[in-house]
Amino acid sequence: MDDVYSKSDRPVSKSAFFVKWVNALAVALSLAVISLGIWLATRPGDCEKYLTVPVFLIGALFLLISVLGLFGSWFAIVHILYSYLVLMFAVLLAFLIFIIFIFVVTSPGSGYNVTGLDFQEYNINNYSSYVQGKLNKQSNWNHVKACLEASDNCANFETISPGDYPYANLNSIQSGCCRPPAECGYALTSAGTFANGTASSSNPDCLKYSNDASVRCYDCDSCKGGVAQDIQKTGRIAGIFSLVLFFILIVVYVVACFVGHNASRKHYGRV
């Protein structure tokens, strides 16, 4: 009888071992995320500081859940395991909603080709209404614009000669924020300087552009489009990574349910 019991109990032991070490790793990762939040809070400037609170909250939440999972599986405490499973289910549901949201808001929109240029141009009106609303809100855009000015995107653009300009490999920020749209008809006369006389287009961005390094096209719809394209690219990468992580968490959750069920059966003497 003892041999039969020990053999049947082995899958439970292996599952508990898996849950223990997954949650031990999760504790370490949670502490790393909290450390990242501290690092963001102490960085000079405020471009990344808006991430501080979300990073702290995510780190603290995962620390709580992983500690519950670690203690519950290590000591086979049924009530803690059940609390862990309930919290994990809520996190998985919220995570799934978040993943769907990312793919929905980053799906619409793309750059468009311009004759004679090897890079694309962008316009905020081509992207999702959610992204448009966020970037068109003045308080949000003022923050984004300050971060763009502090970046080296336009400084790098200013190193491109007029001869190399049509063939340059510009990123979406450089294309949208550091230069006027091609339809304006402004020619690049020297590195970073356009002959912005009378525009050949009624595009409002033509009047917003200036050779002043603090102005450029930072208030243009093309710049907001370039930022939206960058958000789209980052969002899709984050979405794919989140989807992979979601399926890993599903596996951990299923194994944890198995461990919780067996711990409950032993605790209450069920057959």
C-alpha positions as CSV (number, residue, x, y, z in Angstrom):
1,M,0.0,0.0,0.0
2,D,2.8,2.4,0.9
3,D,4.5,1.7,-2.5
4,V,1.3,2.4,-4.4
5,Y,0.7,5.6,-2.5
6,S,4.2,6.9,-3.0
7,K,4.1,6.1,-6.8
8,S,0.8,7.8,-7.2
9,D,2.1,10.8,-5.2
10,R,5.1,11.4,-7.5
11,P,3.3,13.4,-10.1
12,V,2.0,15.7,-7.4
13,S,5.5,16.1,-6.0
14,K,6.9,16.9,-9.4
15,S,4.1,19.4,-10.0
16,A,4.6,21.0,-6.6
17,F,8.3,21.2,-7.3
18,F,7.6,23.0,-10.7
19,V,5.3,25.5,-9.1
20,K,7.7,26.2,-6.2
21,W,10.6,27.0,-8.5
22,V,8.6,28.9,-11.0
23,N,7.3,31.2,-8.3
24,A,10.8,31.5,-6.7
25,L,12.0,32.7,-10.1
26,A,8.9,35.0,-10.3
27,V,9.9,36.5,-6.9
28,A,13.3,37.4,-8.2
29,L,11.9,38.9,-11.4
30,S,9.4,40.9,-9.4
31,L,12.2,42.4,-7.3
32,A,14.0,43.2,-10.6
33,V,10.9,45.0,-11.9
34,I,10.6,47.0,-8.7
35,S,14.3,47.9,-9.0
36,L,13.6,49.1,-12.5
37,G,10.9,51.3,-11.1
38,I,13.4,52.8,-8.7
39,W,15.9,53.3,-11.5
40,L,13.3,55.1,-13.6
41,A,12.3,57.3,-10.7
42,T,15.9,58.5,-10.2
43,R,16.8,59.1,-13.8
44,P,17.4,62.7,-14.9
45,G,14.6,64.2,-16.9
46,D,11.1,63.0,-17.0
47,C,10.7,61.2,-20.3
48,E,10.5,57.7,-18.7
49,K,9.2,58.8,-15.3
50,Y,5.5,58.3,-16.3
51,L,6.4,54.6,-16.3
52,T,7.4,54.6,-12.7
53,V,4.0,54.1,-11.0
54,P,2.9,51.3,-13.5
55,V,6.2,49.5,-13.1
56,F,6.0,49.7,-9.3
57,L,2.4,48.4,-9.3
58,I,3.2,45.5,-11.7
59,G,6.2,44.6,-9.7
60,A,4.4,44.7,-6.4
61,L,1.4,42.7,-7.8
62,F,3.6,39.9,-9.2
63,L,5.7,39.9,-6.0
64,L,2.5,39.3,-3.9
65,I,1.2,36.6,-6.2
66,S,4.5,34.8,-6.5
67,V,5.1,34.8,-2.8
68,L,1.6,33.3,-2.2
69,G,2.4,30.6,-4.8
70,L,5.8,29.9,-3.3
71,F,4.6,29.6,0.3
72,G,1.4,27.8,-0.7
73,S,3.2,25.1,-2.8
74,W,6.2,24.8,-0.5
75,F,4.2,24.2,2.6
76,A,1.1,22.8,1.0
77,I,-1.1,25.4,2.7
78,V,-4.5,25.0,1.0
79,H,-6.0,28.5,1.8
80,I,-2.9,30.3,0.5
81,L,-2.9,28.1,-2.6
82,Y,-6.5,29.0,-3.3
83,S,-5.8,32.7,-2.8
84,Y,-2.9,32.3,-5.3
85,L,-5.1,30.6,-7.8
86,V,-7.9,33.2,-7.6
87,L,-5.3,36.1,-8.0
88,M,-3.6,34.2,-10.9
89,F,-7.0,33.8,-12.7
90,A,-7.7,37.5,-12.3
91,V,-4.2,38.4,-13.6
92,L,-4.6,36.0,-16.6
93,L,-8.0,37.5,-17.5
94,A,-6.7,41.1,-17.2
95,F,-3.6,40.1,-19.2
96,L,-5.7,38.6,-22.0
97,I,-7.8,41.8,-22.2
98,F,-4.6,43.8,-22.3
99,I,-3.2,41.7,-25.1
100,I,-6.4,42.1,-27.2
101,F,-6.3,45.8,-26.5
102,I,-2.7,46.2,-27.7
103,F,-3.4,44.4,-31.0
104,V,-6.7,46.3,-31.6
105,V,-5.2,49.8,-31.1
106,T,-1.9,49.1,-33.0
107,S,-3.4,47.3,-36.0
108,P,-4.7,50.3,-38.1
109,G,-2.2,52.6,-39.8
110,S,1.1,52.6,-41.6
111,G,3.4,54.8,-43.4
112,Y,3.1,55.7,-47.1
113,N,5.6,55.9,-49.9
114,V,6.6,59.1,-51.6
115,T,8.0,59.2,-55.2
116,G,11.7,59.9,-55.2
117,L,12.3,59.0,-51.5
118,D,13.5,55.7,-50.1
119,F,11.8,56.3,-46.7
120,Q,8.2,56.6,-45.8
121,E,6.1,59.5,-44.5
122,Y,3.4,59.3,-41.8
123,N,0.2,61.1,-40.7
124,I,-1.6,60.7,-37.4
125,N,-5.0,60.5,-39.2
126,N,-4.0,57.0,-40.5
127,Y,-3.9,55.4,-37.1
128,S,-6.5,54.2,-34.6
129,S,-8.8,56.7,-33.0
130,Y,-7.4,55.7,-29.6
131,V,-3.8,56.5,-30.6
132,Q,-5.0,59.7,-32.3
133,G,-6.9,60.8,-29.2
134,K,-3.9,60.2,-26.9
135,L,-1.4,62.0,-29.2
136,N,-3.8,64.9,-30.1
137,K,-4.3,65.7,-26.4
138,Q,-2.2,68.7,-25.8
139,S,-0.9,67.8,-22.4
140,N,0.2,64.4,-23.7
141,W,1.8,65.8,-26.8
142,N,3.7,68.5,-24.8
143,H,5.3,65.7,-22.8
144,V,6.1,63.6,-25.9
145,K,7.5,66.7,-27.7
146,A,9.8,67.5,-24.9
147,C,11.2,63.9,-25.0
148,L,11.6,64.1,-28.8
149,E,13.6,67.4,-28.5
150,A,15.8,65.7,-25.9
151,S,16.5,62.7,-28.1
152,D,19.2,62.6,-30.8
153,N,16.9,61.7,-33.7
154,C,17.0,65.2,-35.3
155,A,20.6,65.7,-34.4
156,N,21.4,62.5,-36.4
157,F,19.2,63.7,-39.3
158,E,21.2,66.9,-39.5
159,T,24.3,64.9,-40.5
160,I,22.6,63.8,-43.8
161,S,23.8,65.7,-46.9
162,P,21.4,66.9,-49.6
163,G,22.8,64.3,-52.0
164,D,22.2,61.4,-49.6
165,Y,18.8,62.7,-48.4
166,P,16.5,60.9,-50.9
167,Y,18.2,57.6,-50.1
168,A,18.5,58.0,-46.3
169,N,17.3,55.2,-44.0
170,L,15.2,57.5,-41.8
171,N,13.2,56.1,-38.9
172,S,9.6,57.2,-38.4
173,I,10.5,59.9,-35.9
174,Q,13.1,61.4,-38.2
175,S,10.8,61.3,-41.2
176,G,7.9,62.8,-39.4
177,C,9.4,65.2,-36.9
178,C,12.8,66.4,-38.3
179,R,11.7,67.4,-41.8
180,P,8.6,68.9,-43.6
181,P,6.4,66.6,-45.6
182,A,7.6,66.2,-49.2
183,E,4.4,67.7,-50.6
184,C,5.5,71.1,-49.1
185,G,8.1,71.3,-51.8
186,Y,10.9,72.5,-49.5
187,A,14.3,71.4,-50.8
188,L,17.1,70.4,-48.4
189,T,19.8,73.0,-49.1
190,S,22.3,71.9,-46.5
191,A,22.5,69.4,-43.7
192,G,19.3,69.9,-41.6
193,T,18.2,73.0,-43.4
194,F,15.3,73.3,-45.8
195,A,14.5,76.3,-48.1
196,N,11.0,76.8,-46.6
197,G,9.6,79.6,-48.7
198,T,6.2,79.4,-50.2
199,A,4.7,75.9,-49.8
200,S,3.3,74.1,-52.8
201,S,0.7,72.4,-50.7
202,S,-2.1,73.4,-48.4
203,N,-1.0,70.9,-45.8
204,P,-0.9,72.7,-42.4
205,D,2.3,71.0,-41.6
206,C,4.1,73.2,-44.1
207,L,3.5,76.3,-42.1
208,K,4.4,74.6,-38.8
209,Y,7.8,73.5,-40.0
210,S,10.9,75.6,-39.1
211,N,14.6,75.1,-39.4
212,D,14.9,76.1,-35.8
213,A,16.2,73.0,-33.9
214,S,13.7,73.6,-31.1
215,V,10.7,73.8,-33.5
216,R,11.4,71.6,-36.6
217,C,8.1,69.7,-37.3
218,Y,7.4,68.8,-33.7
219,D,3.9,70.2,-33.8
220,C,3.1,68.6,-37.2
221,D,0.6,65.8,-37.8
222,S,3.4,64.0,-39.6
223,C,5.4,64.0,-36.4
224,K,2.5,62.6,-34.4
225,G,2.1,60.0,-37.2
226,G,5.8,59.1,-36.8
227,V,5.3,58.7,-33.1
228,A,2.2,56.6,-33.7
229,Q,4.2,54.4,-36.1
230,D,6.9,53.9,-33.4
231,I,4.2,53.1,-30.9
232,Q,2.7,50.6,-33.3
233,K,6.0,48.9,-33.8
234,T,6.8,48.7,-30.1
235,G,3.2,47.7,-29.3
236,R,3.3,44.7,-31.7
237,I,6.5,43.5,-30.2
238,A,5.1,43.9,-26.7
239,G,1.9,42.1,-27.8
240,I,3.7,39.1,-29.2
241,F,5.9,38.9,-26.1
242,S,2.8,39.2,-23.9
243,L,1.0,36.5,-25.8
244,V,4.0,34.1,-25.3
245,L,4.1,35.0,-21.6
246,F,0.3,34.5,-21.4
247,F,0.6,30.9,-22.6
248,I,3.5,30.2,-20.2
249,L,1.3,31.5,-17.3
250,I,-1.6,29.3,-18.4
251,V,0.7,26.2,-18.1
252,V,1.8,27.4,-14.6
253,Y,-1.8,28.0,-13.6
254,V,-3.0,24.6,-14.8
255,V,-0.1,22.8,-12.9
256,A,-0.9,25.0,-9.8
257,C,-4.6,24.0,-10.0
258,F,-3.5,20.3,-10.0
259,V,-1.2,21.0,-6.9
260,G,-4.0,22.9,-5.2
261,H,-6.6,20.2,-5.8
262,N,-4.3,17.5,-4.4
263,A,-3.3,19.6,-1.4
264,S,-7.0,20.1,-0.7
265,R,-7.8,16.4,-1.0
266,K,-5.0,15.5,1.5
267,H,-6.0,18.3,3.9
268,Y,-9.6,17.4,4.0
269,G,-9.1,13.7,3.8
270,R,-10.9,13.3,0.5
271,V,-10.5,10.2,-1.7
